[in-house]
Amino acid sequence: MKNSQTGVSAYSIDGDETETELEIIGRFMTRLKVKNLPRNYQLFHEALYGQDRGLAEEIEALGPLPSQNGLDEIGLKHHLVSHCGLVARKSESDAAEMLREVADQLAKGLMKKQHFAREVERSPKVSATLDNLNASLSNLMLYETELTERLKTCAKPQKPARSTNA
């Protein structure tokens, strides 16, 4: 098994004492009161030791007590590996919210349909009303079909007539 400390740099602070990158990152995060989550360690490692100086500036712009949401947004923006799980969680959350909205709309539609059915049953002239409604819907469908055909005809480009002189 490989040594987990391989690749962790050590820097001399006062000559005798050395501090690893991990300790520097941890001290920096502690000073800002950032949660010690693995994704935050990667974010701060990239900010302190990575090639993109803009990342450090974005973290600095969050102020002295950066929010976790702000840090996560920066990690997602810069496509850090440790933040990939957040994308899946956000997608699941968005999908669940969308499903809740659809279920709510379906429930409201069902309630309206049931209310309409009860009102129709109470009507003294249900048969005549339904016949009129059916006739109106049939006419509406005929008009819709005719309009659709006209729109299709208008949308088709006219082919130019061929010249017989050629």
Secondary structure, DSSP 8 states (H G I E B T S, - for coil): ---TTTT--EEESSSS-EEEHHHHHHHHHHHHT----HHHHHHHHHHHHSS-HHHHHHHHHT-SS--HHHHHHHHHHTT-GGGHHHHHHHHHHHHHHHHHHHHHHHHHHHHHHHHHHHHHHH-TTHHHHHHHHHHHHHHHHHHHHHHHHHHHHHHS-------TT-
